[in-house]
Amino acid sequence: MRRLPPQTPLAYLIGDILSKTNLIKEIEKVEERMRIQADERHPDLRVALDTLLASGGKRVRPRLVLLMGNMLSADTERLITLAAAIEMLHTATLVHDDLIDGSLMRRGNDTINANWTPAATVLTGDFIFARAAKLAAQTGSLTVMEEFAETLAIMVNGELTQMFDARGLANRENYYQRIYAKTGSLFELSTHGAAIISPADPETVEEARKFGRELGTAFQIVDDILDFTGNQAAVGKPVGSDLLQGLITLPALYYIEANPKNERVKSLLQGNYHNSAEIALLVEDIRQSDAIQFALDEAKKYANRALESLKGQAPSEERFALESLTEYVTNRNV
């Protein structure tokens, strides 16, 4: 099996590997299906949805739907509908997240709440959620609809847990529950849903579910590492912003476990995470420690488990693309 060199950008995957499949054209159809969801609605809703879709993003989740489904010989039209449903669900959560966090910029563009009232922003997110649910129903699979609803419930519960129970909490179980709710569940829905609407046997469907969950976990751990090692322009938020919100992620957990008597660690665990100067020093301590590498090693274990889930599939361009995407996840400018 071919392997990508380290630091290969995702653009390589979509420009070289995936051009050998129909994925690029299918992604264009996914985006078109998303855009038409606001047709004949309030003109501001159409503008908002167009703005959100034009703001960028790698479309990782729709790509997972299409790659997994095409590998398993699912119907293309149903896959496109499912991919659009999941990306709209993801988009709606971003609208609400930006409002909750008070974020005024995302990927270099104004967020919806930067220009609209909180009420209008909430209603926009609600509309996108509703359209996402309608698309999920159009896959014609009751199981997919049930999984879609359950994933939404998991994501909302995760946000509530993060808001009320996770601030200043150094707990691995809580951390993994949060990142599953935030990222793993939606990756899982992407690959599991694609397998559900394919002619795959139950064992293959279960392996597809595992692939998405393990990959999503690795993806979020690396995101959390980048919160320490990235730069603001690349990450899209201030470095160390998670700690400033009192959210203790895996690199910080490793550092805390190794340095329980550190004064800045003690201060953080006592709830003093609003002091930006002190948090900046703690972030630098973590950057200079082994915690980053330990967290990355853990992410790679999840990525390797995701790769194991693909071993039962025959070699194909789709399988190679899924493997390459998995490898990319733990090599992206950490």
N, C-alpha and C positions, 0 to 999 in steps of 0.2 A: 504494500500500500504506500502510495506517495505521501510525503510529509512536507508541510510548509516550513520555511525558515522562520526563526523567532522574529517577532515584531511585524509580521506581515499584516498590513492593514486590511480591514474588512472589505474595502473597495476591491482588493485583489480577488477576494472570493466571489464577489458578484460580477466582477469584470472579466475574469478569466475562467474560473471553474464553472460558475453557474451559467455562463453564456452558452455552455454546451447542453444545457437543459432549456426548457421553455420558461424558466423561472422569471426572467426579466419581464417578459410579456405578461405573465400571470400576475406579477406584482403591480404592473400598471392597471390591470383589470381590478385588482383588489382596491387600489386607490380610487378608481372610478366608481366602484360600487359603494365606497364610503362617501364620496362626494354627493352622489345622487340622493343620499338619505335626507338631505336638507332641502331638496327640490320642493317647490310649492309651499314652503314654510315661510316664517317671518324672514325678511331679507337679512336682518342682522344675524340670524342663526346661520344662514348660508355663508355670510362673510366670516363669521367666527370659525365655522368648520373648515372653510378654505384656508384660513390663516393657520389653523392648527396643523392641517395636512401639509402646508407649504413650509412649515418651520423646521423640517428636517427630521432626523432620526433614521436609524439604520433599518427599521422595519424587521427587527430580528424575529419577533413572534410570528408575523405572517410568513416569513421565510421558513421558519420551523414547520408551520402547518403544511406549506406546499411541498417542502422537501420530504418530510415524513410521509405525507399522503401520496406523493408521486412514487416514492420508493415502494409503497405498499399497494399501488395500483388503485387508488381511490378515484372516484369521479371528479374531474377537474372543476366543474361548475360548483359542486358542493364544497370543494376545498376552498375555492375563491370566496364563497359566501362565509364559510367558517373563519377564514383568515381575516376578512373584513370585520366580522363580529368581534373577534378577539382584539384586533387593533383598535377598534372603536371603544371597547371596554377599557383598554389601556389608556387611550386618549382621555376618556371621561375621568378616570382616576387622577390623571395629571392635572386636569382643570380644577378638581376639588383640592388636590394636594397643594397646588400653588396658592389657592385661596387660604387654606388652613395655615400654610407656612408663611404667608405674606410675601411670596416671591413675585417680583415684578418683571423678571427676565427669565427666559428659558431658551437655551441654544442661541443666545444673542438676539432674541426677539421679545417684544412685550408679551407678557402673559395676558390672558383674557381679563383677569381681575385688575391689571394695571390700568385698564381703560373703562371698565364697567363697574357697576356697583356690586357689592357682595351678593345681593339677591339675584341680579341678572346672571352673574357668574355661576351660582348654584343651579339656576334653572337651565343654563346652557349645558352644564355637566349632566343634569338629569335627563335632558333631551337626548344627549349622546348615549347615555346608559340605555334609554328606552329603545333607541334605534339599534343598538348593539344586540339587545335581547331579541328584537324582531328578526334580525339577521340570523341569530342562532336558531330561532324557530324555523327559519327557511331552509336549514340543512335537512329538515325532515326527520331528524333523529331525536326521539324523546330522551334518550340517554345523554346526548350532547346538551340538550336543553337543561337537564337536571344538573349535569356537571358545570355548566355555565352559571347557573343560579348558585350552586354551592361555592364556586370559586369567588363570585362576587361577595357572598357572605363571609368567606374566609378573609378576603382583602379588607372589608369594612371592619371586621372584628380586629384584625391586625392593626389598623389605624387607631381604633379606640384603645387597644392595649398599649400602643406606643404613646398615645396622648396622656393616658391616665396612670399607667403602671410601670413604664419602662424608663422614665427619666432618672438617671443616676444609678440604674440597676446594673450591677456587674454579674450577670448570670448567663451561662452558656445556653441553658434550656430556653430561657426567654429570648435570647438572641436568635437561635435557630427557628423558633416559632415565628418571630417577627420577619425574618428574611424569607421564610416560606410563604407567609401571608403577602409580603410585599412583592416578591419576584418569583419564587419557586412555583407557587400555585398557578400563575399565569403561563409560565413555560410548560408546566405539566399539562394544563388544559390544551395548549397548542399541539403538543405531540400526541397526547392521549385522544383528544377529539379527532385529530386526523386519522388515527388508527381505528377509532370506533366506526367511522363512516367508510372504511376500506373493507375489502373482503378478507382481512387478516384473521387468523385463529386467535382464541383468547390469550394464549401465552405470548404471542407477538404484541397484542394490544397492551398487555401488562408491561412488557419490556419497553414499549414506546412511552408509556406513562412514566416509568422509572427514568428513562433517558431525559425527559423534560424536567423532572424534579431535580435530578442530580446536576444537570447542566445549569438550571436556574439558580441552584444554591451556589455553585462555583462562580457564576456570573456576579451574584450579589456580593460574595466575599471579596472578589476582585474590585468591585465598585467601592467597597468599604476601605480596601487598601489604598485605592486611588485618592480617597478623601484625605489621606496622609501624604502620599508621595507625588500626587499630580500637581498641576498648576491650575490656578483659577480659570484661565481661559479654556484649558482643555477639559477640565472637569465640569465647568459650568456653574460652579458655586465656590465660595471661599474654602480654601484648604482648612481642614479641621472643623468644618461646619457641623458635623454630627456631634462632636464633643461639646460644642457651644450650645447645642440643644439638649445636652445631657444624655445623648444616645451613645451607649458604650458598645462599639462594634468589635469584631474579632481581633484586630491588631491591638486595640486598647486592652482587651481582655487578657491577651498573652502578656502584655507589659504589666498589667495590674497583678496578675498571678505571680510574676517573677519579682515584683518590687512592691510588696504590700505595705512596707514601712516608709515608702517615698512620701514626702510631705505633700507634693502636688497630687499624688494618687489619693491620699487621705482626704484632701480638700475636695477633690472631685466626688468621692463616694459620700461625702457629707452634704452634697447638693450644691457645692460652690462652682458651678460650671458656667456662670454668666460673666466671669472675670476673663475678658478676652486676652489680656496680657499673660495671665497665668496659664490659660489653656494653650496659648501659642507656645509657651515654654514646654508644656507637657507634650504637645504635638511633636516638637523637635526632639524631645527625649525618645518618643516612640519611633520616630523616623530613624534615629541613630542606633536603635536597639535591634535585637534578633526577632522582635515581635513581627515585623513586616514579613520576614522570610518564613517564619512559622505559619503565619496566616496564609501565605501563598502556597506553602506545601500542603496545607489543609484543603485549599481550593483545588489543587491539582488532584488530590485524592477523589474529590467529588467528580471532577472532570473525567478521571480514569474510570470511575464506576459508570459514568454515562457512556463512555466508549465501549465498555463491556456489554452494555445493553444492545449494541448494534451488531455484535459478533455473529448472531444467528442469521443475518441478512446476506444475501448474495452480493458480490461486488457490483457497484453501479456508481454513476456520477452523483446520484443523490446521497448515497451512503458516504462517498468520499467527501462531499460538501458538508454533510453533518459532522463527520470526523474532523474536517479542517476547521469548521466553525468552533467546535469544542476545544481544539488546540489553541485557536486564536484567543479564546476567552481568557486563558491564563497567561497569555503572552502580550497583552495589550498595554505596553508602556508602564509596567508596574515599577 
